[in-house]
């Protein structure tokens, strides 16, 4: 179990968290199914095979789900709800989640969203050149203009000739 947990440590950036979680969930499902089949057969031989699949289950758990809750919905949950985060910055993930209108669209949006950084950390897309940046700039400028206008209205209300 301890040795298997190191597999994830050295491969998480290469394969990504989502792929490791899916791999772990599929392996755990297969292991439990085989363990149940061997247990239903009964006997010494199938009992030894069942014990092997129990250790195999722990290996897959260590690779993909070490420290996380395990239930029957892991594979579909990861498949539909967990976007891949490998080679993405926190700002990119923030942008992806901001574009979501439903928890079920986050994986598709993450797949469609181009990555800003390459596998070696090289810059692929400058944030300042993105549509998101232009929209935020426009929003910030219009907000500042509104704040300035509101400040002028307050200032005018304090003027001695202001009408009540």
C-alpha positions, 0 to 999 in steps of 0.5 A: 500500500505504501509503495503503491502510493508513490506511483501517484506521487511520481505520475500525477503531473504526467497523467493528471489527477483526473486520469489517476482517479479514473484509473484507481476507480476502475481498478477498485471496481474490477478488484471488488467484483473479482473478490465478490465472485471468488467469495461466492465460489468459496473454497481454498483456491478462490479464497487465496485469489480473493485475498490477492484481489483485496491487496490489488484493491488497496493498490488501486486505492493508493494510486488513485484515491489515497485519503479520499472517500470511496463509494460506488459512484466514484467513477461517474462522479470523476467522469462528469464532475472533475475537470483535469487540472494538469498544467493549469494554473489556479487562475485558469481553473478559476476562469473555467469555473466562472464560465460554468452555469452547471456542475455538469458542464465543468469537464466540457468547458475545461476540455474546450478551454485552451491551456495557457501553459505547456508541459514544461511551464512555457507560456502558450497564451498571454492572459492580456491577449484573451477575451476574458481579460478584455471583458474584465478590463471593460467591466473595471473601466465601466465600474470605475466610471460609475463610482466616479459618477456616484461620487460626483452626485454625492458631492453635488448633493452637499453643495449649498445650492443643491435641491432637496 
